[in-house]
Amino acid sequence: MTEKKQDSLKKPLSRREMLKLTGVAGLGLLIGGGGASGLMALGRQGSSAAAVKSAAADSLPFYGKHQAGIITPAQDFICFAAFDVTAGSVEDLRRLFRNWTAASAAMASGQMIGEHNTTLNTPPTDTGEAAGLTPSRTTLTFGVGPSLFDGRFGLKGPKPRGLRDLPAFAGDALDPQWCGGDLCVQVCADDMQVAFHAIRNLARIARGHAVLRWTQEGFQRTGRADPAGGTPRNLLGFKDGTGNPNTSDAVLMDRTVWAQPGDGPGWMDGGSYMAVRRVRMRVEVWDRSTLKDQEATFGRHRDSGAPIGSRGEFDPVDLQARSANGQPLIPATSHLRLAKGDGSQQILRRSYSYSSGLDAKTGQLDAGLLFISYQRDLDKQFIPIQTRLAKNDKLNEYTVHAGSAVFACFPGCKQGGYIGETLF
């Protein structure tokens, strides 16, 4: 054994070094053969004209000025994945994103990946579990984390000023297994199998360039269960996302969600900054609280979603409203009052509930909210809101923030280009 190898064995390997040496991608997703090259041609799927028409009606454009999956109306399910990069060069990253882009465009349109799915003597280029299924309004949204700019790829210059790990908030109990990542992919779809298929195949394509760091699946009520398309409810029974800004207002979206020229490096123009928090809910404790206490915690009526003292979900929030004895109708420590603040900070929420079975340590449900928000500036929008909530929110009695990450989500790209080309 060489002296250099002996020295390397004396020092414990970092997680990234271990992943790079082993190539392990986690969760058993990287099964089957096929590298990143040669997988991208659209697969040929035998289908009737009616099936083709149905698929087209059920698909959302992948290419465009902005990435899909940000202001897109939320689908029923999410599969979220964070990756650690093991590639050795910027050119490897370019190749990965080119391949990811081609595969994503195919999956968003309901096509299989690659052209080797019927040849018996080679591994299929698509894992196959979405064959014959509609696109299910699939969107795939990509971002890069602050750790990608650590000097490995010479990308320190274009790192956005505000792209850094979130500060420690009061009450955080972060578990490293739910934090960080060099890259992220958010897949949303109206079918969980279709969403899982996308993450599985992207992870497979990434072999040799990136490995999974953590994943989380999530859900909300389906369109079939709620044909009216009302605001989804979280696992505490309250409507979640009532105060979202109007995504059809382009001026408001430019002000609230999309990075603008002059905000930072030009490669982010038309992109957005994502905050991700894995929030576990103590549902067993919540279930023993009175309805009055629950409504005071949120500052809203559970049934209608209306602010306390109002009748309609979207009635204006009157923070000055008082009860007969002079007390604020919406309590000072309520989630609604603290989230709203003076009204100058807005974010676009895109959150999903999750349930990951039982916590082996406590025997209680590991369930809660995969909170995702998009904003133009983390420092001016998300961080002030979360700071207020962390200090005084009555909801903190029933929740714990166990995971945290931030990502800069690229602008969209035109057909013939690739996601991330403005950076790489």
Steps between C-alpha positions, in 0.01 A plus 500: 500500500638840405574767763240730339230233523593420861463869592162519332376206707600669826270798440123455504344571164252781461150412381573648157828306471329178600226552244750576228698185577204267527266649242209410728191703409275397787148358519577234243405730214800447278416155371553377147771598258566794277712806563424863442580487132283343237181520704344814373327425171124487540372145538259363248171418663234320304177682579168579345403844376261531794781424745726758336224761522439414865871529582526838331204633699658373823848647447655833592774669293850431625673775304430869559617828650464364854526147631170322543403390850539839667188700419337196340180404687606236752454141393385222733839350587866591537827308496783725614866403480825668603827381345869516584718557193785255442592627153855613453456797267264767378481313171364198688233726652411636158462147370283402796264793454479449125402139559261590782335763279439262211368230733278747686347634180422143396342407834298824516343406166434139602778346289735227611868587534744371242458271204612167652186375670414203279846352433519182706877483531558844654363659816204728421576872499173571684407322822151448361262553791336799327454325163146548375419766762408857413746785573279587800594870475857417599737789566870473581673794666877519552716706733852528640594532866763723660739205544543473121697826515766371742782525245486153346377632166629856495150636549567729797479815286139462389367390841196712594551711810198359680559134411624361830372263766215647699591640842417300812144583599368471855373149567667334202587134555665431165607150408785494244330219308230751394725798427700650216596375157706616201203457264128447534220369283136563586266270309126568527234290329141388535616139537754384758635219282569746218676736743709220650591379152646842422721516811612141453608556142671832568698335779588216265617740229710685759709194583864603500412869527269537800349282773185536707542675833139493622152460358149571620165411350190705570131527422194720523135433428459384141303680233258209497438532874446876472367582152440862609875545545483663841802588712660175625498420872808401696512206740379726785175546310546865399517647152858561389589768244199731525721811506702414189549784250309486171718301261309629197619855576825525302601830661450355848697189409791715375492687828460195724633184334728556199857629533541821298796655315715678755398274790816295468692297243339503156467122481215521755287752305159339471582238764383481860639417844354197675482438874425145614410403857397155623258580780391212720160541661423361846161381387437293815533812717297712258216250502452555874463879471162674484364648179512843662873459573565365150330799337685742728826331397439557130298821528239350266178303527565138420183435300503800265864604516381856566696730733351487849205736504437469126294258291680453171839335448627790292350782705752777573702436815411766758772492764332789684171314560415471870267287707237647734754506784759680287725203424632449143282251312812366330741423788844660507668158494285355222664364188295729276594823678871421517522371142326810368704751700454845353412350163821610328645149467339238279611156391345239272432182695501162325475261792395136528415274791716196564468180701809285548364232730586467868791659679683201645625707794162632615247265346314803367422597143774665301264725308480867418566754230761521228499879491626650174492867417621704205612861526706758320725563804543267798649773720215742443210256492531154650752565777313791668174304491654184643687697766170641631333162490787321672497742793130533580278272292260300718518231232852422621343306788388242245778501239875455472719597205718197428628577150620808314649589163514786250549488125530744213257376236611580146299695247336289233658409170404483136474178303849414384651645816526348845412588859798664670671621183495859630732386782704219349 
